[in-house]
Amino acid sequence: MAVKAKQSNANFQSKIATVQEIEGKLKNAKSVVFVNYQGLNTQEDADLRRKFREADVVYNVYKNNLVRIALNNLGITELDDKLNGTLSIAFSNGDEVSAAKIIKDAKFKDKMQFQFGLIGNQVLSQDEVVRLASMPNKETLIAQLMGLINSGARGIATVINAVPRNLAMVINAAKK
């Protein structure tokens, strides 16, 4: 009987540690995507995990009840009834769109369905996660912004240079 009590206490301590681990990942992630992963084979799972590692995304499968406790500890209770089935969690630490984009672009995406997500404490519906996956990442947005700024500056420089150039053409035409 004493051995069983020790095992039970060790199991309880393990669950507490797992809940704390989940809480830490939820707090540190820029976004979190919950996915139904049923039907993924070992090779597909390994490919997915490799892509996640390259993009600074942590991918885990936890017991739904432990995730529910961690979310509740963080004040997020609206997901309690959605935490069922075969859910995996992708914690995106690099930028907000990486996890969703990798899942959307995966060659086996038909085996994975977005369920819901989080950005901070804001809950995202399945449709909002799909839209998040369609957004460009931070580096692409910065490049697009720089392109817009550069094209605007180029236009201003062209206009400014046009005045002396046109004046020079008028003076040359007047000399002839």
Secondary structure as UniProt FT lines:
FT   HELIX           2..28
FT   STRAND          31..36
FT   TURN            38..39
FT   HELIX           42..54
FT   TURN            55..56
FT   STRAND          57..60
FT   HELIX           64..73
FT   TURN            74..75
FT   TURN            78..79
FT   HELIX           80..82
FT   STRAND          87..92
FT   HELIX           98..105
FT   TURN            107..108
FT   HELIX           109..111
FT   STRAND          113..119
FT   TURN            120..121
FT   STRAND          122..124
FT   HELIX           126..134
FT   HELIX           138..175
//
